[in-house]
Amino acid sequence: MGLFGTVAKTVFFAVPVSATFFDLIGTIVSVEGVSMQPVLNPDSARHRSTDYVFLNRWAANSLQFQRGEVVSLV
């Protein structure tokens, strides 16, 4: 089969699995700037900082929200 066949099999398996995971379960994104202070990036006024958050699409699809949670419209 060779190297090309192995790479092709890996890509054809990994891309749909990754896309399904990110679409149904969630993804990790970065938050920069002062728009979410003080919850996220509390020190960004003094220096550039980045926080990373997990966007839980599983809970969003099942409408499991609680008071005080940050909601992102993607």
PDB file of N, CA, C and O in Angstrom:
ATOM      1  N   MET A   1       0.822  -1.189   0.000  1.00  0.00           N
ATOM      2  CA  MET A   1       0.000   0.000   0.000  1.00  0.00           C
ATOM      3  C   MET A   1       0.864   1.250   0.000  1.00  0.00           C
ATOM      4  O   MET A   1       0.561   2.207  -0.713  1.00  0.00           O
ATOM      5  N   GLY A   2       1.900   1.258   0.762  1.00  0.00           N
ATOM      6  CA  GLY A   2       2.834   2.372   0.739  1.00  0.00           C
ATOM      7  C   GLY A   2       2.451   3.501   1.677  1.00  0.00           C
ATOM      8  O   GLY A   2       1.441   3.460   2.381  1.00  0.00           O
ATOM      9  N   LEU A   3       3.299   4.499   1.651  1.00  0.00           N
ATOM     10  CA  LEU A   3       3.135   5.648   2.535  1.00  0.00           C
ATOM     11  C   LEU A   3       1.875   6.447   2.201  1.00  0.00           C
ATOM     12  O   LEU A   3       1.151   6.863   3.106  1.00  0.00           O
ATOM     13  N   PHE A   4       1.609   6.665   0.917  1.00  0.00           N
ATOM     14  CA  PHE A   4       0.431   7.442   0.515  1.00  0.00           C
ATOM     15  C   PHE A   4      -0.860   6.777   0.992  1.00  0.00           C
ATOM     16  O   PHE A   4      -1.767   7.457   1.472  1.00  0.00           O
ATOM     17  N   GLY A   5      -0.944   5.492   0.865  1.00  0.00           N
ATOM     18  CA  GLY A   5      -2.138   4.767   1.299  1.00  0.00           C
ATOM     19  C   GLY A   5      -2.348   4.858   2.798  1.00  0.00           C
ATOM     20  O   GLY A   5      -3.476   5.019   3.264  1.00  0.00           O
ATOM     21  N   THR A   6      -1.267   4.755   3.549  1.00  0.00           N
ATOM     22  CA  THR A   6      -1.355   4.854   5.004  1.00  0.00           C
ATOM     23  C   THR A   6      -1.807   6.246   5.430  1.00  0.00           C
ATOM     24  O   THR A   6      -2.665   6.388   6.302  1.00  0.00           O
ATOM     25  N   VAL A   7      -1.228   7.267   4.813  1.00  0.00           N
ATOM     26  CA  VAL A   7      -1.611   8.645   5.130  1.00  0.00           C
ATOM     27  C   VAL A   7      -3.064   8.893   4.740  1.00  0.00           C
ATOM     28  O   VAL A   7      -3.807   9.524   5.492  1.00  0.00           O
ATOM     29  N   ALA A   8      -3.471   8.407   3.585  1.00  0.00           N
ATOM     30  CA  ALA A   8      -4.848   8.597   3.121  1.00  0.00           C
ATOM     31  C   ALA A   8      -5.841   7.924   4.068  1.00  0.00           C
ATOM     32  O   ALA A   8      -6.874   8.509   4.392  1.00  0.00           O
ATOM     33  N   LYS A   9      -5.544   6.708   4.512  1.00  0.00           N
ATOM     34  CA  LYS A   9      -6.429   6.016   5.454  1.00  0.00           C
ATOM     35  C   LYS A   9      -6.543   6.789   6.765  1.00  0.00           C
ATOM     36  O   LYS A   9      -7.628   6.916   7.333  1.00  0.00           O
ATOM     37  N   THR A  10      -5.422   7.297   7.231  1.00  0.00           N
ATOM     38  CA  THR A  10      -5.417   8.052   8.479  1.00  0.00           C
ATOM     39  C   THR A  10      -6.246   9.322   8.347  1.00  0.00           C
ATOM     40  O   THR A  10      -7.040   9.643   9.231  1.00  0.00           O
ATOM     41  N   VAL A  11      -6.064  10.038   7.255  1.00  0.00           N
ATOM     42  CA  VAL A  11      -6.804  11.282   7.040  1.00  0.00           C
ATOM     43  C   VAL A  11      -8.290  11.001   6.886  1.00  0.00           C
ATOM     44  O   VAL A  11      -9.116  11.696   7.477  1.00  0.00           O
ATOM     45  N   PHE A  12      -8.636   9.994   6.102  1.00  0.00           N
ATOM     46  CA  PHE A  12     -10.046   9.677   5.881  1.00  0.00           C
ATOM     47  C   PHE A  12     -10.740   9.189   7.148  1.00  0.00           C
ATOM     48  O   PHE A  12     -11.965   9.258   7.245  1.00  0.00           O
ATOM     49  N   PHE A  13      -9.976   8.698   8.115  1.00  0.00           N
ATOM     50  CA  PHE A  13     -10.552   8.309   9.400  1.00  0.00           C
ATOM     51  C   PHE A  13     -10.573   9.487  10.369  1.00  0.00           C
ATOM     52  O   PHE A  13     -11.583   9.722  11.034  1.00  0.00           O
ATOM     53  N   ALA A  14      -9.468  10.231  10.457  1.00  0.00           N
ATOM     54  CA  ALA A  14      -9.314  11.270  11.470  1.00  0.00           C
ATOM     55  C   ALA A  14     -10.202  12.489  11.221  1.00  0.00           C
ATOM     56  O   ALA A  14     -10.735  13.062  12.171  1.00  0.00           O
ATOM     57  N   VAL A  15     -10.367  12.887   9.980  1.00  0.00           N
ATOM     58  CA  VAL A  15     -11.140  14.099   9.692  1.00  0.00           C
ATOM     59  C   VAL A  15     -12.608  13.949  10.095  1.00  0.00           C
ATOM     60  O   VAL A  15     -13.118  14.822  10.797  1.00  0.00           O
ATOM     61  N   PRO A  16     -13.308  12.897   9.692  1.00  0.00           N
ATOM     62  CA  PRO A  16     -14.712  12.787  10.120  1.00  0.00           C
ATOM     63  C   PRO A  16     -14.883  12.601  11.631  1.00  0.00           C
ATOM     64  O   PRO A  16     -15.826  13.128  12.222  1.00  0.00           O
ATOM     65  N   VAL A  17     -13.980  11.859  12.244  1.00  0.00           N
ATOM     66  CA  VAL A  17     -14.070  11.652  13.694  1.00  0.00           C
ATOM     67  C   VAL A  17     -13.854  12.975  14.424  1.00  0.00           C
ATOM     68  O   VAL A  17     -14.593  13.296  15.354  1.00  0.00           O
ATOM     69  N   SER A  18     -12.851  13.741  14.013  1.00  0.00           N
ATOM     70  CA  SER A  18     -12.583  15.041  14.638  1.00  0.00           C
ATOM     71  C   SER A  18     -13.733  16.007  14.425  1.00  0.00           C
ATOM     72  O   SER A  18     -14.147  16.691  15.361  1.00  0.00           O
ATOM     73  N   ALA A  19     -14.253  16.073  13.213  1.00  0.00           N
ATOM     74  CA  ALA A  19     -15.366  16.980  12.918  1.00  0.00           C
ATOM     75  C   ALA A  19     -16.599  16.624  13.743  1.00  0.00           C
ATOM     76  O   ALA A  19     -17.290  17.512  14.242  1.00  0.00           O
ATOM     77  N   THR A  20     -16.875  15.343  13.885  1.00  0.00           N
ATOM     78  CA  THR A  20     -18.018  14.912  14.688  1.00  0.00           C
ATOM     79  C   THR A  20     -17.820  15.272  16.152  1.00  0.00           C
ATOM     80  O   THR A  20     -18.750  15.743  16.806  1.00  0.00           O
ATOM     81  N   PHE A  21     -16.615  15.053  16.671  1.00  0.00           N
ATOM     82  CA  PHE A  21     -16.328  15.395  18.065  1.00  0.00           C
ATOM     83  C   PHE A  21     -16.519  16.884  18.305  1.00  0.00           C
ATOM     84  O   PHE A  21     -17.205  17.278  19.249  1.00  0.00           O
ATOM     85  N   PHE A  22     -15.916  17.721  17.454  1.00  0.00           N
ATOM     86  CA  PHE A  22     -16.011  19.170  17.641  1.00  0.00           C
ATOM     87  C   PHE A  22     -17.437  19.674  17.463  1.00  0.00           C
ATOM     88  O   PHE A  22     -17.819  20.660  18.094  1.00  0.00           O
ATOM     89  N   ASP A  23     -18.223  19.029  16.629  1.00  0.00           N
ATOM     90  CA  ASP A  23     -19.593  19.459  16.380  1.00  0.00           C
ATOM     91  C   ASP A  23     -20.553  19.019  17.486  1.00  0.00           C
ATOM     92  O   ASP A  23     -21.474  19.762  17.826  1.00  0.00           O
ATOM     93  N   LEU A  24     -20.359  17.839  18.048  1.00  0.00           N
ATOM     94  CA  LEU A  24     -21.298  17.296  19.027  1.00  0.00           C
ATOM     95  C   LEU A  24     -20.860  17.473  20.478  1.00  0.00           C
ATOM     96  O   LEU A  24     -21.691  17.763  21.338  1.00  0.00           O
ATOM     97  N   ILE A  25     -19.588  17.304  20.760  1.00  0.00           N
ATOM     98  CA  ILE A  25     -19.101  17.306  22.141  1.00  0.00           C
ATOM     99  C   ILE A  25     -18.625  18.690  22.565  1.00  0.00           C
ATOM    100  O   ILE A  25     -19.123  19.234  23.551  1.00  0.00           O
ATOM    101  N   GLY A  26     -17.680  19.264  21.846  1.00  0.00           N
ATOM    102  CA  GLY A  26     -17.172  20.583  22.204  1.00  0.00           C
ATOM    103  C   GLY A  26     -15.804  20.836  21.629  1.00  0.00           C
ATOM    104  O   GLY A  26     -15.230  19.990  20.943  1.00  0.00           O
ATOM    105  N   THR A  27     -15.292  22.010  21.917  1.00  0.00           N
ATOM    106  CA  THR A  27     -13.988  22.402  21.413  1.00  0.00           C
ATOM    107  C   THR A  27     -13.341  23.382  22.384  1.00  0.00           C
ATOM    108  O   THR A  27     -14.023  23.989  23.210  1.00  0.00           O
ATOM    109  N   ILE A  28     -12.033  23.534  22.283  1.00  0.00           N
ATOM    110  CA  ILE A  28     -11.286  24.465  23.115  1.00  0.00           C
ATOM    111  C   ILE A  28     -10.990  25.706  22.283  1.00  0.00           C
ATOM    112  O   ILE A  28     -10.496  25.602  21.160  1.00  0.00           O
ATOM    113  N   VAL A  29     -11.293  26.885  22.835  1.00  0.00           N
ATOM    114  CA  VAL A  29     -11.048  28.143  22.136  1.00  0.00           C
ATOM    115  C   VAL A  29     -10.326  29.104  23.072  1.00  0.00           C
ATOM    116  O   VAL A  29     -10.376  28.954  24.293  1.00  0.00           O
ATOM    117  N   SER A  30      -9.657  30.088  22.487  1.00  0.00           N
ATOM    118  CA  SER A  30      -8.963  31.099  23.280  1.00  0.00           C
ATOM    119  C   SER A  30      -9.820  32.355  23.386  1.00  0.00           C
ATOM    120  O   SER A  30     -10.558  32.707  22.465  1.00  0.00           O
ATOM    121  N   VAL A  31      -9.705  33.017  24.526  1.00  0.00           N
ATOM    122  CA  VAL A  31     -10.417  34.270  24.779  1.00  0.00           C
ATOM    123  C   VAL A  31      -9.368  35.330  25.062  1.00  0.00           C
ATOM    124  O   VAL A  31      -8.576  35.196  25.994  1.00  0.00           O
ATOM    125  N   GLU A  32      -9.365  36.385  24.257  1.00  0.00           N
ATOM    126  CA  GLU A  32      -8.402  37.472  24.422  1.00  0.00           C
ATOM    127  C   GLU A  32      -9.146  38.779  24.612  1.00  0.00           C
ATOM    128  O   GLU A  32     -10.274  38.935  24.145  1.00  0.00           O
ATOM    129  N   GLY A  33      -8.515  39.714  25.296  1.00  0.00           N
ATOM    130  CA  GLY A  33      -9.089  41.038  25.428  1.00  0.00           C
ATOM    131  C   GLY A  33      -9.849  41.246  26.721  1.00  0.00           C
ATOM    132  O   GLY A  33      -9.881  40.378  27.593  1.00  0.00           O
ATOM    133  N   VAL A  34     -10.463  42.421  26.827  1.00  0.00           N
ATOM    134  CA  VAL A  34     -11.102  42.836  28.075  1.00  0.00           C
ATOM    135  C   VAL A  34     -12.611  42.630  28.078  1.00  0.00           C
ATOM    136  O   VAL A  34     -13.267  42.980  29.059  1.00  0.00           O
ATOM    137  N   SER A  35     -13.168  42.086  27.037  1.00  0.00           N
ATOM    138  CA  SER A  35     -14.624  42.009  26.924  1.00  0.00           C
ATOM    139  C   SER A  35     -15.269  41.112  27.976  1.00  0.00           C
ATOM    140  O   SER A  35     -16.439  41.307  28.304  1.00  0.00           O
ATOM    141  N   MET A  36     -14.546  40.146  28.510  1.00  0.00           N
ATOM    142  CA  MET A  36     -15.125  39.221  29.487  1.00  0.00           C
ATOM    143  C   MET A  36     -14.567  39.426  30.900  1.00  0.00           C
ATOM    144  O   MET A  36     -14.707  38.544  31.747  1.00  0.00           O
ATOM    145  N   GLN A  37     -13.943  40.563  31.162  1.00  0.00           N
ATOM    146  CA  GLN A  37     -13.406  40.807  32.492  1.00  0.00           C
ATOM    147  C   GLN A  37     -14.528  41.005  33.493  1.00  0.00           C
ATOM    148  O   GLN A  37     -15.574  41.523  33.102  1.00  0.00           O
ATOM    149  N   PRO A  38     -14.392  40.642  34.715  1.00  0.00           N
ATOM    150  CA  PRO A  38     -13.269  40.022  35.398  1.00  0.00           C
ATOM    151  C   PRO A  38     -13.303  38.501  35.383  1.00  0.00           C
ATOM    152  O   PRO A  38     -12.401  37.867  35.929  1.00  0.00           O
ATOM    153  N   VAL A  39     -14.327  37.895  34.769  1.00  0.00           N
ATOM    154  CA  VAL A  39     -14.434  36.436  34.768  1.00  0.00           C
ATOM    155  C   VAL A  39     -13.277  35.814  34.002  1.00  0.00           C
ATOM    156  O   VAL A  39     -12.626  34.893  34.494  1.00  0.00           O
ATOM    157  N   LEU A  40     -13.021  36.313  32.801  1.00  0.00           N
ATOM    158  CA  LEU A  40     -11.921  35.819  31.975  1.00  0.00           C
ATOM    159  C   LEU A  40     -10.940  36.963  31.735  1.00  0.00           C
ATOM    160  O   LEU A  40     -11.343  38.122  31.648  1.00  0.00           O
ATOM    161  N   ASN A  41      -9.671  36.642  31.630  1.00  0.00           N
ATOM    162  CA  ASN A  41      -8.601  37.618  31.392  1.00  0.00           C
ATOM    163  C   ASN A  41      -8.575  38.743  32.431  1.00  0.00           C
ATOM    164  O   ASN A  41      -8.647  39.912  32.053  1.00  0.00           O
ATOM    165  N   PRO A  42      -8.477  38.430  33.709  1.00  0.00           N
ATOM    166  CA  PRO A  42      -8.494  39.490  34.718  1.00  0.00           C
ATOM    167  C   PRO A  42      -7.275  40.408  34.660  1.00  0.00           C
ATOM    168  O   PRO A  42      -7.340  41.534  35.153  1.00  0.00           O
ATOM    169  N   ASP A  43      -6.162  39.956  34.070  1.00  0.00           N
ATOM    170  CA  ASP A  43      -4.935  40.756  34.037  1.00  0.00           C
ATOM    171  C   ASP A  43      -4.659  41.379  32.681  1.00  0.00           C
ATOM    172  O   ASP A  43      -3.565  41.903  32.474  1.00  0.00           O
ATOM    173  N   SER A  44      -5.597  41.346  31.750  1.00  0.00           N
ATOM    174  CA  SER A  44      -5.280  41.797  30.397  1.00  0.00           C
ATOM    175  C   SER A  44      -5.105  43.306  30.303  1.00  0.00           C
ATOM    176  O   SER A  44      -4.575  43.784  29.301  1.00  0.00           O
ATOM    177  N   ALA A  45      -5.526  44.076  31.299  1.00  0.00           N
ATOM    178  CA  ALA A  45      -5.306  45.520  31.268  1.00  0.00           C
ATOM    179  C   ALA A  45      -3.823  45.835  31.446  1.00  0.00           C
ATOM    180  O   ALA A  45      -3.321  46.806  30.880  1.00  0.00           O
ATOM    181  N   ARG A  46      -3.124  45.018  32.231  1.00  0.00           N
ATOM    182  CA  ARG A  46      -1.705  45.245  32.480  1.00  0.00           C
ATOM    183  C   ARG A  46      -0.818  44.618  31.417  1.00  0.00           C
ATOM    184  O   ARG A  46       0.182  45.210  31.013  1.00  0.00           O
ATOM    185  N   HIS A  47      -1.169  43.449  30.970  1.00  0.00           N
ATOM    186  CA  HIS A  47      -0.380  42.769  29.938  1.00  0.00           C
ATOM    187  C   HIS A  47      -1.303  41.868  29.143  1.00  0.00           C
ATOM    188  O   HIS A  47      -2.375  41.480  29.606  1.00  0.00           O
ATOM    189  N   ARG A  48      -0.873  41.551  27.961  1.00  0.00           N
ATOM    190  CA  ARG A  48      -1.701  40.720  27.078  1.00  0.00           C
ATOM    191  C   ARG A  48      -1.789  39.307  27.652  1.00  0.00           C
ATOM    192  O   ARG A  48      -0.773  38.645  27.862  1.00  0.00           O
ATOM    193  N   SER A  49      -3.001  38.864  27.897  1.00  0.00           N
ATOM    194  CA  SER A  49      -3.186  37.518  28.428  1.00  0.00           C
ATOM    195  C   SER A  49      -4.277  36.812  27.641  1.00  0.00           C
ATOM    196  O   SER A  49      -5.155  37.443  27.052  1.00  0.00           O
ATOM    197  N   THR A  50      -4.201  35.522  27.645  1.00  0.00           N
ATOM    198  CA  THR A  50      -5.165  34.700  26.932  1.00  0.00           C
ATOM    199  C   THR A  50      -5.651  33.604  27.864  1.00  0.00           C
ATOM    200  O   THR A  50      -4.849  32.926  28.507  1.00  0.00           O
ATOM    201  N   ASP A  51      -6.948  33.432  27.936  1.00  0.00           N
ATOM    202  CA  ASP A  51      -7.540  32.315  28.661  1.00  0.00           C
ATOM    203  C   ASP A  51      -8.090  31.330  27.644  1.00  0.00           C
ATOM    204  O   ASP A  51      -8.502  31.708  26.548  1.00  0.00           O
ATOM    205  N   TYR A  52      -8.087  30.075  28.022  1.00  0.00           N
ATOM    206  CA  TYR A  52      -8.636  29.034  27.162  1.00  0.00           C
ATOM    207  C   TYR A  52      -9.857  28.440  27.846  1.00  0.00           C
ATOM    208  O   TYR A  52      -9.830  28.134  29.038  1.00  0.00           O
ATOM    209  N   VAL A  53     -10.919  28.281  27.084  1.00  0.00           N
ATOM    210  CA  VAL A  53     -12.163  27.742  27.624  1.00  0.00           C
ATOM    211  C   VAL A  53     -12.636  26.586  26.750  1.00  0.00           C
ATOM    212  O   VAL A  53     -12.318  26.507  25.564  1.00  0.00           O
ATOM    213  N   PHE A  54     -13.400  25.698  27.366  1.00  0.00           N
ATOM    214  CA  PHE A  54     -13.994  24.581  26.641  1.00  0.00           C
ATOM    215  C   PHE A  54     -15.443  24.930  26.345  1.00  0.00           C
ATOM    216  O   PHE A  54     -16.234  25.137  27.265  1.00  0.00           O
ATOM    217  N   LEU A  55     -15.794  24.996  25.067  1.00  0.00           N
ATOM    218  CA  LEU A  55     -17.174  25.241  24.668  1.00  0.00           C
ATOM    219  C   LEU A  55     -17.895  23.902  24.644  1.00  0.00           C
ATOM    220  O   LEU A  55     -17.678  23.086  23.749  1.00  0.00           O
ATOM    221  N   ASN A  56     -18.744  23.685  25.622  1.00  0.00           N
ATOM    222  CA  ASN A  56     -19.443  22.416  25.794  1.00  0.00           C
ATOM    223  C   ASN A  56     -20.708  22.407  24.938  1.00  0.00           C
ATOM    224  O   ASN A  56     -21.750  22.908  25.360  1.00  0.00           O
ATOM    225  N   ARG A  57     -20.618  21.851  23.764  1.00  0.00           N
ATOM    226  CA  ARG A  57     -21.769  21.801  22.866  1.00  0.00           C
ATOM    227  C   ARG A  57     -22.764  20.722  23.284  1.00  0.00           C
ATOM    228  O   ARG A  57     -23.946  20.809  22.953  1.00  0.00           O
ATOM    229  N   TRP A  58     -22.299  19.714  24.003  1.00  0.00           N
ATOM    230  CA  TRP A  58     -23.191  18.650  24.465  1.00  0.00           C
ATOM    231  C   TRP A  58     -24.246  19.234  25.404  1.00  0.00           C
ATOM    232  O   TRP A  58     -25.434  18.948  25.260  1.00  0.00           O
ATOM    233  N   ALA A  59     -23.815  20.044  26.358  1.00  0.00           N
ATOM    234  CA  ALA A  59     -24.752  20.669  27.293  1.00  0.00           C
ATOM    235  C   ALA A  59     -25.639  21.681  26.581  1.00  0.00           C
ATOM    236  O   ALA A  59     -26.814  21.824  26.921  1.00  0.00           O
ATOM    237  N   ALA A  60     -25.090  22.380  25.603  1.00  0.00           N
ATOM    238  CA  ALA A  60     -25.891  23.361  24.862  1.00  0.00           C
ATOM    239  C   ALA A  60     -26.972  22.671  24.043  1.00  0.00           C
ATOM    240  O   ALA A  60     -28.089  23.178  23.943  1.00  0.00           O
ATOM    241  N   ASN A  61     -26.657  21.526  23.457  1.00  0.00           N
ATOM    242  CA  ASN A  61     -27.653  20.805  22.668  1.00  0.00           C
ATOM    243  C   ASN A  61     -28.779  20.259  23.535  1.00  0.00           C
ATOM    244  O   ASN A  61     -29.917  20.148  23.078  1.00  0.00           O
ATOM    245  N   SER A  62     -28.472  19.918  24.781  1.00  0.00           N
ATOM    246  CA  SER A  62     -29.505  19.389  25.671  1.00  0.00           C
ATOM    247  C   SER A  62     -30.094  20.470  26.581  1.00  0.00           C
ATOM    248  O   SER A  62     -30.864  20.170  27.493  1.00  0.00           O
ATOM    249  N   LEU A  63     -29.722  21.742  26.324  1.00  0.00           N
ATOM    250  CA  LEU A  63     -30.245  22.904  27.063  1.00  0.00           C
ATOM    251  C   LEU A  63     -30.030  22.790  28.568  1.00  0.00           C
ATOM    252  O   LEU A  63     -30.935  23.081  29.351  1.00  0.00           O
ATOM    253  N   GLN A  64     -28.839  22.370  28.972  1.00  0.00           N
ATOM    254  CA  GLN A  64     -28.492  22.249  30.386  1.00  0.00           C
ATOM    255  C   GLN A  64     -27.701  23.482  30.825  1.00  0.00           C
ATOM    256  O   GLN A  64     -26.486  23.408  31.012  1.00  0.00           O
ATOM    257  N   PHE A  65     -28.379  24.598  30.986  1.00  0.00           N
ATOM    258  CA  PHE A  65     -27.731  25.830  31.412  1.00  0.00           C
ATOM    259  C   PHE A  65     -28.024  26.075  32.882  1.00  0.00           C
ATOM    260  O   PHE A  65     -29.072  25.686  33.397  1.00  0.00           O
ATOM    261  N   GLN A  66     -27.078  26.728  33.548  1.00  0.00           N
ATOM    262  CA  GLN A  66     -27.271  27.098  34.944  1.00  0.00           C
ATOM    263  C   GLN A  66     -26.952  28.573  35.108  1.00  0.00           C
ATOM    264  O   GLN A  66     -26.198  29.149  34.324  1.00  0.00           O
ATOM    265  N   ARG A  67     -27.522  29.164  36.112  1.00  0.00           N
ATOM    266  CA  ARG A  67     -27.291  30.576  36.386  1.00  0.00           C
ATOM    267  C   ARG A  67     -25.805  30.825  36.639  1.00  0.00           C
ATOM    268  O   ARG A  67     -25.162  30.070  37.368  1.00  0.00           O
ATOM    269  N   GLY A  68     -25.262  31.879  36.038  1.00  0.00           N
ATOM    270  CA  GLY A  68     -23.871  32.248  36.231  1.00  0.00           C
ATOM    271  C   GLY A  68     -22.922  31.695  35.190  1.00  0.00           C
ATOM    272  O   GLY A  68     -21.741  32.042  35.204  1.00  0.00           O
ATOM    273  N   GLU A  69     -23.385  30.857  34.294  1.00  0.00           N
ATOM    274  CA  GLU A  69     -22.521  30.296  33.263  1.00  0.00           C
ATOM    275  C   GLU A  69     -22.355  31.280  32.110  1.00  0.00           C
ATOM    276  O   GLU A  69     -23.254  32.067  31.813  1.00  0.00           O
ATOM    277  N   VAL A  70     -21.204  31.222  31.475  1.00  0.00           N
ATOM    278  CA  VAL A  70     -20.935  32.031  30.293  1.00  0.00           C
ATOM    279  C   VAL A  70     -21.430  31.254  29.084  1.00  0.00           C
ATOM    280  O   VAL A  70     -21.095  30.082  28.913  1.00  0.00           O
ATOM    281  N   VAL A  71     -22.230  31.908  28.244  1.00  0.00           N
ATOM    282  CA  VAL A  71     -22.791  31.263  27.057  1.00  0.00           C
ATOM    283  C   VAL A  71     -22.203  31.927  25.829  1.00  0.00           C
ATOM    284  O   VAL A  71     -22.159  33.154  25.745  1.00  0.00           O
ATOM    285  N   SER A  72     -21.752  31.132  24.880  1.00  0.00           N
ATOM    286  CA  SER A  72     -21.161  31.633  23.640  1.00  0.00           C
ATOM    287  C   SER A  72     -22.031  31.228  22.465  1.00  0.00           C
ATOM    288  O   SER A  72     -22.415  30.066  22.342  1.00  0.00           O
ATOM    289  N   LEU A  73     -22.339  32.175  21.609  1.00  0.00           N
ATOM    290  CA  LEU A  73     -23.092  31.883  20.396  1.00  0.00           C
ATOM    291  C   LEU A  73     -22.096  31.706  19.264  1.00  0.00           C
ATOM    292  O   LEU A  73     -21.438  32.659  18.847  1.00  0.00           O
ATOM    293  N   VAL A  74     -21.991  30.500  18.778  1.00  0.00           N
ATOM    294  CA  VAL A  74     -21.004  30.186  17.740  1.00  0.00           C
ATOM    295  C   VAL A  74     -21.720  29.844  16.457  1.00  0.00           C
ATOM    296  O   VAL A  74     -21.075  29.548  15.450  1.00  0.00           O
TER     297      VAL A  74
END
